[in-house]
Amino acid sequence: MSKEENRLHRVRVPALDKILGEAFPVLDDGFVRLVDYMGNDDSIVQAARVSYGKGTKSVSDDRGLIRYLMRHRHTTPFEMCEIKLHIRVPMDIWRQWIRHRTANVNEYSTRYSLAIDTARKTGPGEWRLQSEINKQGSEGGLDPEAGQKLTEREADTQKFLQEIYEERIELGVAREQARKDLPLSTYTEAYWKIDLHNLLHFLNLRMDHKAQFEIRVYAEAIGEKIVRKWVPLVWEAFMDYRHGAITLSRKEIDLLALLNEQRHDEAGKLLLEAGFTTRDGDLTRPTLEGRELAGKLERMGMRVPWEKD
């Protein structure tokens, strides 16, 4: 084998090369942009089969192996792929994003540079109400007429705080201090590099319907616009076995067995003992875990045990 034949070549994904550097809009002034990537579906297969040389190379065999790895949570082969993104995101959403400590991050510095002169704006019909069940979530929306007033006050507040910031800068106040009253709706930018395994964990959490809307649309843009094109076999397996799947606890499996055998009295007892329901006089009420169980049962086309026909 000649030296040229023995050389390694960088893995290329034509579908990603076409969108390299393209900014995909998110929210009113945010974006996600692919900066660089390493690896593809083949890289995962290669890592998994490292003990066996090249092995089989058919697409069907590669797909089967990737699905097996995803199904059985064999995660290290997915760490062979990495991606680097350039993002623009409101600071309050960035606070949630940065909690995922499995990435390499370099954020825009307002100590060194002037703050980005744009902030996330909320339309009159976009104000959400606090959920009575989920303390960290929302449910339903505020009446748009009431929302109009909030939107107007938001615009006034953002303009006023931006003017204060600019006034301090013009007077020579240090940027590190001048920025202190900027609102959390102010956009920031960052480079974010992460391996595929940890990226899929991020997407599984942040694409969930219970995730805050603003971070969910970023996750959906990353998943649909970039990851799907980057590793299509992994994306298919991820949607089947992770994001689109249902996880059942031991008690939930026991309950399904009882329901399947029509042992409803024992099922009702298990619901109470396991903490899926509570008793309030003659009424049976679901707990938070019980409501989550109800969602799983409904997805499977099953009747919720504590609901009357």
Protein Blocks (a to p, Z undefined) as FASTA:
>chain_A
ZZklmpccddddfklmmmgoiacdehjlbccddfbdeddfklmmmmmmmmnonmpabfkl
mmmmmmmmmmnopaklmmmpccdddddddfklmmmmmmmmcbccddddfklmccddbddd
ddfklcccddfklmmbcedjddfklmmmmmmmmmmmmmmmmmmmmmmmmnopafklmmmm
pcfkbccdddddddfklmmmmmmmmmpmkbcfklmmmmmmmmmmmmmmmmmmlmmmmmmm
mmmpccddfklmmmmmmmmnopaklmmmmmmmnopaccehjaccddfklmmmmmmmmmno
pacfkbcZZ
